[in-house]
Amino acid sequence: MSTHNPPPKHFLILDSDDTDREIIASALRSTFADTNVEHTGNPATAEAWCNERQFDCMIIDYNLPIMDGLRFGLKLRGLFPHIAMILVTKVGNDMLAARALRSGMSDYIPKSLITPDTIHVIIARAVYVADQARIIAEQRAELEIFAYTLAHNFKQPIRQIRTFASLISDELEAQDIAVSEKHLRFLMDATGRLGDLVDVMSQYTLLNKAPQIHAIDLLTVIASAKTAVAPFLEEHGARIETSDTPVVMGNETLMLQVIQNLIVNGVKYNNSPTPLIHISAKTIGKLCLLEITDNGIGIDPQYHDSVFDPLVRLHTAAEYPGTGLGLTLARKAVQTQGGRIWCESTPGEGATFVLELLLSTDALSVGDAIPAAVAGHPALQDCSVL
């Protein structure tokens, strides 16, 4: 996968000098293709625009009415911690540059040095750093939630192990072998659940590593998924229907496991005499929407987002066994490939999981070899138990 971020497209210039705004806007349009540049001399307007839409980068003049650019940038940094901000000024020095960086600015450049080349280097670097900071913050928040919920779920099987171990000890003294055997089975079930939690914790962590992305044929991936779950489908009397699907950008190994997981879920959470999974796709511009639809029990709209959260279960383990991490891992795998996934469902009418993926480009061909490190990716190796 390329290590380069897509070029910034949406800029906001805050400068009280009309001529300077036009000069900066012209430099941006000269160096970044298909650029949308908005500019104003009013800080309040700039703040309102930031609340309404997302900018890749802001260029802020130091000399502003009411408050200087540093103070205004510091205010915006508190509201929008991951936006790239460049301070510009007609007259500057090293001291001002140092103050700019301490105040939360991504970088600083005197207006006299602004050219298409210099602005390109500075903005590309600032946007990259801001984006990496955002990714790190999001991953940290995800891991904090994941660790908290996982620790909570560890407690139940550990408590059961302690309880049944104590009971078995008492029963062995009383030579009550029959009851001890029953409690030993409970003990083994608890250790199995604990092992599953350890496995998925490891899988979730590994999905933070970026796999190689290339052109993959969804028809081939779907066929592989059907083969992988064929015994499961036969056991439950389930069928899969497929329509034509395009070639998309992704990772074959991760995509296979995501589709396999959604098929298994569609069959598992299903009370129909013949569980049915329908897989189809449609294209919108440069995007593919892959839809995996089942005729199962459905999901209440209030849970359409939370079903992807770590260890969220809408049913008891007795009703539907699993760890509550299958959809979490699926979402993480899709996001790792640069896509999105969401749920559309009505209780009792089945569910549709939609994967938004980027259509392939001519730059890569279908079937490019996947590196061994990705082909053997331990994450999501067996989603059927999730």
Steps between C-alpha positions, in 0.01 A plus 500: 500500500623846422625696793391829344180668608263632232576864420307761699197636316318742729672813629394795711694828489449751781664830409370855534692611187298430185803504272699262721205260511491487121876447476489209745192351333673520161807320637280225643310450174829487308646221709199288606268358232120527535539730798213669681623822663277708724622824653384773734641785704261441791606258779139443605410398146800267485398332826142460377622339178717258697192392697303447178751309286834328514821664377827325429704809586461856624734787411472770767650849485667626816356851467127454555237737636394452865760230575826397336533181294683316778222552753236411245693188395533394862123537538435292187747234611286439805191460283659312209808320635592323178477767231824620338558873561768717339583847635599764243618857553652785304767564761629211709801359677625187674337605827158523335555164329577339837193661657288370212605142558451531878150639439389194306577613146616225266754727329591859419603683182557871417280618216807612304607133472166365379530334159320195357805288589548620858131494583474147364780367721378675815133409460563140396718451808254674733201302371692173531601573861147610593351187342745273682415673828131442433558133424705453816235674712223287349696179552579597858131566570402171335755306700392663826137399440607157380725440802231613745226285351731201459615522861134504606426190290804317638356517850204266446689190377774559758238516775339181369835321489564589863150393603502165324858423604395549862190283452700223333750506785219449752337228289825307462530488878144364511581267205197631308646423154181548297446856619871573464492394134211738435681786666817413308306550177387842624860574588619407151229717342616797706864448403393471136320836515805651665721364222268644235524843663880482497497401132274783387697749708808398304314517167365846572846631585653352184244680283673829584775390262442621144475215243593529135214637291457403136232418244289198597214328321203483737350205307811296577498604866130415537555160338780429748278606790221267382745210484636578846155497664346223287479247790341764722245586229416133447456444872246784520331439164601849384544637148704783351396698193749731326485764228781648293752695703785725385873514562585717802803618693559294812680208658378158392570326831322758716210539254451124497473488878260797513264343245529161669414656836193679363377181330539301822320770701217515247445126542558484875261783588222347294181313585386440141451140383747577219749774590579703189794731436495729195819676395485780244682819409437835337735777399467870576772707339833361615342292777361149524222423747515128580175389667470177700135440585345222710146395590581470868363649820611855418644774718313783668600838347615628839782241490612553140814683616568332833508146355847590369628600845727259689324223693148629440254211501130542425422143608616266774776248437246224558289630209784571260855400605792729419731763643323816381807603300424368152357825363763703683773309321311523170473879529866529593599285200288708261639826637853365469427460128382860474129418496190535715235257622153560639178316574149546361233287665151468643426245775344187354585598142865406475808720482718652230864581565640750251872521426614821328817423306712685246474368145829380353721719284700414188822537699468154658393173349275232643684214665814683606674280751425560865813506718543201728468727804150596389395161362575352842340790686382346829228764540154368416631151419182338628208741521249215523546481877448872555 
